[in-house]
Amino acid sequence: MKVLWAPLLAALLLSGCVSTNTSDTAEEDVESVVNVTEPVEAAQEEVTEEIKETAADILARAKIDIKDGYEQSAKKVLESMIFDYPDAEEVKEANELIAKIDAKANEENAKVAAEEKKAEEARKAEVNKALSKLRKTTDEVEGITWYYDKTTPKYDDTNNAHLYIGVQESGDPYLRLRIRYASDSWLFIDQYIFRSGDDKYTITPGFSGVNRDNSGGGIWEWYDAAPTADDLDMIRTIIASDKAILRYSGQQYYDDRTITSEEKKAFKNVLDAYEALGGK
């Protein structure tokens, strides 16, 4: 009988031990849940403090940007800070800084606008002054306004060399060079030679590049084309020269004449107006 009761007694003792241990574990879990509120509250305080410090750091960085002249960059930083930390104490100062940045930007924009307006008014005055020396005609069909110096003859039955300007309804102004010859006999011009001191320039349109007409015993031949860069160098040399000679060179004969002071002045007036209109 002693042998039979021994296992039973051992089983009862083991059952009692297990029950006691389970109860102790449950009590410990409850106690840990109850006590967790204290570290959570402490963590919340630490997070709040961290937000305040972060906002302060951002504000400090924005102030450095402002000091270094990067106002718009600082503004973006401040706006981001306000969005992320709307309850931070630094928001008030951030808004004040943004207001100052905006005020300065508005002042600078107004200054730039005033300077641009002044420059535009000066440009218009310069254009008006330059154009006041010219006469104009308008081709309403083609939408082109032509500008000539007031002293330039209107018709081709004369000896004259001049520049004139074309301005379309849209687009940049452009230049034309016209060289006229009038006489009672044909030269059949195929080349123009300009001589000023040691400088010599030649324009060779060829026979077909020159226009011709006649009436009442008189003839006239004329050349009209966009001037090249070399042509414009020639014209500027002529303007500055004491004397410039133009040779109308034909197939067999030629005719020379001196460029007049009136022609030189007309060249200059048209070039000045062309530049004032924005020509290059």
Backbone hydrogen bonds, N-H to C=O, Kabsch-Sander energy under -0.5 kcal/mol:
donor,donor_aa,acceptor,acceptor_aa,energy
5,W,1,M,-1.9
6,A,2,K,-1.0
8,L,4,L,-0.8
9,L,5,W,-2.1
10,A,6,A,-1.9
11,A,7,P,-2.2
12,L,8,L,-2.1
13,L,9,L,-2.1
14,L,10,A,-2.1
15,S,11,A,-2.2
16,G,12,L,-1.6
17,C,13,L,-1.5
18,V,14,L,-2.0
19,S,15,S,-1.7
20,T,16,G,-1.5
21,N,17,C,-1.9
22,T,18,V,-1.9
23,S,19,S,-1.7
24,D,20,T,-1.8
25,T,21,N,-1.9
26,A,22,T,-1.9
27,E,23,S,-1.9
28,E,24,D,-1.9
29,D,25,T,-2.1
30,V,26,A,-2.2
31,E,27,E,-2.2
32,S,28,E,-2.1
33,V,29,D,-1.9
34,V,30,V,-2.3
35,N,31,E,-2.2
36,V,32,S,-0.7
36,V,33,V,-0.6
37,T,34,V,-0.7
38,E,35,N,-0.9
40,V,36,V,-1.6
41,E,37,T,-2.2
42,A,38,E,-1.8
43,A,39,P,-2.2
44,Q,40,V,-2.5
45,E,41,E,-1.9
46,E,42,A,-2.0
47,V,43,A,-2.6
48,T,44,Q,-2.6
49,E,45,E,-2.2
50,E,46,E,-2.2
51,I,47,V,-2.6
52,K,48,T,-2.0
53,E,49,E,-2.0
54,T,50,E,-2.6
55,A,51,I,-2.7
56,A,52,K,-2.0
57,D,53,E,-2.2
58,I,54,T,-2.4
59,L,55,A,-2.5
60,A,56,A,-2.2
61,R,57,D,-2.1
62,A,58,I,-2.4
63,K,59,L,-2.0
64,I,60,A,-1.6
65,D,61,R,-1.9
66,I,62,A,-2.3
67,K,63,K,-2.4
68,D,64,I,-2.1
69,G,66,I,-1.3
70,Y,65,D,-3.1
71,E,69,G,-0.8
74,A,70,Y,-2.3
75,K,71,E,-2.4
76,K,72,Q,-1.7
77,V,73,S,-1.8
78,L,74,A,-2.6
79,E,75,K,-2.6
80,S,76,K,-2.1
81,M,77,V,-2.1
82,I,78,L,-2.4
83,F,79,E,-2.0
84,D,80,S,-2.3
85,Y,81,M,-3.0
88,A,85,Y,-1.7
91,V,88,A,-1.4
92,K,89,E,-0.8
94,A,90,E,-2.3
95,N,91,V,-2.6
96,E,92,K,-1.8
97,L,93,E,-2.2
98,I,94,A,-2.3
99,A,95,N,-2.2
100,K,96,E,-1.9
101,I,97,L,-2.5
102,D,98,I,-2.6
103,A,99,A,-2.2
104,K,100,K,-2.4
105,A,101,I,-2.4
106,N,102,D,-2.6
107,E,103,A,-2.1
108,E,104,K,-2.4
109,N,105,A,-2.7
110,A,106,N,-2.3
111,K,107,E,-2.0
112,V,108,E,-2.6
113,A,109,N,-2.6
114,A,110,A,-2.2
115,E,111,K,-2.3
116,E,112,V,-2.7
117,K,113,A,-2.4
118,K,114,A,-2.4
119,A,115,E,-2.6
120,E,116,E,-2.6
121,E,117,K,-2.4
122,A,118,K,-2.3
123,R,119,A,-2.5
124,K,120,E,-2.5
125,A,121,E,-2.2
126,E,122,A,-2.3
127,V,123,R,-2.7
128,N,124,K,-2.9
129,K,125,A,-2.3
130,A,126,E,-2.4
131,L,127,V,-3.0
132,S,128,N,-1.4
133,K,130,A,-1.2
134,L,131,L,-1.8
135,R,148,Y,-3.2
137,T,146,W,-2.1
139,D,144,I,-3.5
140,E,138,T,-1.0
143,G,139,D,-1.8
144,I,139,D,-1.6
145,T,167,V,-2.7
146,W,137,T,-3.4
147,Y,165,I,-2.5
148,Y,135,R,-2.7
149,D,163,L,-0.5
150,K,133,K,-1.8
152,T,149,D,-1.5
158,T,156,D,-2.0
160,N,158,T,-0.7
160,N,180,R,-1.0
162,H,178,R,-2.5
164,Y,176,R,-2.0
165,I,147,Y,-2.3
166,G,174,Y,-2.8
167,V,145,T,-2.3
169,E,143,G,-1.1
174,Y,166,G,-2.2
176,R,164,Y,-2.2
177,L,225,A,-3.2
178,R,162,H,-2.9
179,I,223,Y,-2.4
180,R,160,N,-3.9
181,Y,221,E,-2.2
183,S,219,I,-2.1
190,D,249,S,-2.4
191,Q,249,S,-1.4
192,Y,203,I,-3.1
193,I,247,R,-2.2
194,F,201,Y,-3.0
195,R,245,I,-2.5
196,S,199,D,-2.9
199,D,196,S,-2.4
201,Y,194,F,-2.6
203,I,192,Y,-3.0
206,G,190,D,-1.7
209,G,206,G,-0.9
210,V,207,F,-1.2
211,N,222,W,-3.2
213,D,220,W,-2.2
215,S,218,G,-2.4
218,G,215,S,-2.1
219,I,183,S,-3.1
220,W,213,D,-2.6
221,E,181,Y,-2.5
222,W,211,N,-2.4
223,Y,179,I,-2.3
225,A,177,L,-2.1
232,L,228,T,-2.1
233,D,229,A,-2.0
234,M,230,D,-2.3
235,I,231,D,-2.4
236,R,232,L,-2.4
237,T,233,D,-2.0
238,I,234,M,-2.5
239,I,235,I,-2.5
240,A,236,R,-1.7
241,S,237,T,-0.7
241,S,238,I,-0.9
245,I,195,R,-2.8
246,L,257,R,-3.1
247,R,193,I,-3.2
247,R,245,I,-0.5
248,Y,246,L,-0.6
248,Y,255,D,-3.3
249,S,191,Q,-2.5
249,S,247,R,-0.9
250,G,248,Y,-0.6
250,G,253,Y,-3.2
251,Q,187,L,-1.2
251,Q,188,F,-0.6
252,Q,187,L,-0.5
255,D,248,Y,-1.9
257,R,246,L,-1.9
259,I,244,A,-2.9
264,K,260,T,-2.0
265,K,261,S,-2.3
266,A,262,E,-2.2
267,F,263,E,-2.6
268,K,264,K,-2.2
269,N,265,K,-2.7
270,V,266,A,-2.2
271,L,267,F,-2.3
272,D,268,K,-2.7
273,A,269,N,-2.0
274,Y,270,V,-2.6
275,E,271,L,-2.4
276,A,272,D,-2.3
277,L,273,A,-1.9
278,G,275,E,-1.3
279,G,274,Y,-2.7
